[in-house]
Amino acid sequence: MAFVSPMAVRQSTFTSGVQHCCDLTNRHAAQRTPSTTATAPKTGRAFSQPRMVQYEVRRTVPKIDWNNLGFQYIQTACHVQSVWKDGEWSALQRVDEPYVRMHIANTALHYGQSCFEGLKAFRGRDGRVRIFRADENAKRMSSSAARLVIPNVPEQLFLEAVHTAVRENEQFVPPYGTGGSLYIRPILFGSGAKIGLQSSDEFTLLVMVVPVGDYYKGGLSPVTAIVMEDYDRAAPKGVGHVKVAGNYAADLLPNMMGKSAGYPINLYLDAQNRRTIEEFGTSNFFALKGNTYVTPNSRSVLPSITNKTLIQLARDDGMMVEEREVDIDELETFDEVGACGTAVVITAVTRVVRGSKLYEIGDEPDRVGERLHSLYRKVRAIQYGEAEDRHGWAQELLLL
């Protein structure tokens, strides 16, 4: 696929081809032009969907200010999807409309049978697009699927879906130098009809993409976290270790409460004893103490791919790594504390509030420690192709 410049994005339009209609909307049909079939990416054939009526809808691609992207939804050209039914996954299909047609009794809406992933693609200084550690996301989605009684998505299909979604939306990968990236969101959910608690007989895998900006445009800044005393993120033997949608629903209210009180990030303790640190609302916890990298090993914690990356980089630098229980009072002994995840890579946490107690991290809590800066820069350099990728984490976009 030829490279499409940012200027071309601003001047172009694309045709969306999947608009589902029913009797309630037939009165608007005269305003649209009937289309033929949904388009399929070049990697496979299209699969049919019963009782689907499709129309062409002209939509102008929005002008994008690449230097001022935030982290919010922006319409792109398409998403891709595959459906599991009768024991097999269909070929990938390109869908231009940003909607999903499914039965009102689907198990995702009724019973939360849904999981997802988050990863990014980056345009390097050489113009090439690289996708960061998609193989790890494939493995983690398999773990989530197994816990929710969802058929496994083969790694080859997962990677093909990710690469196809990026390739079909390559013009939305932010230019090198803007600090932006293309956020990739694979979603896997029960789309078949079931009443009564049971697994679905149909599942949908879709991959959508959104261009996002640099989370810290002015560089890393220190933040204060609050410990959530009245809420738990996950039960000790629940689903905290997998990336299921319900985990994030549980964090919506406490997350909003914390931000309303002036705390941009919240911290959860273990649900049983409320003594050991689990993780932040949407990020893993890690700390640096002397020459040691410390992170919790609780079964209720989601295995973060960013944390896994930081652990390897710490080992490359000769640091010791401890994955263990972390008591809340240890906060006062750490040199630096970070929250890590796909969206931000690292958030520097220099103060933690628990009730009336304030924990201050390190000797200078008003500034970000140099080792957090160093780890952040190393990850970003690999993602943008500026540094040697000795572990083979960044895979170049597969072209046809």
Summary of the structure (lengths in Angstrom):
residues: 400
radius of gyration: 22.3
end to end distance: 6.7
largest distance: 70.2
contacts: 1267
relative contact order: 0.13
helix: 26%
strand: 28%
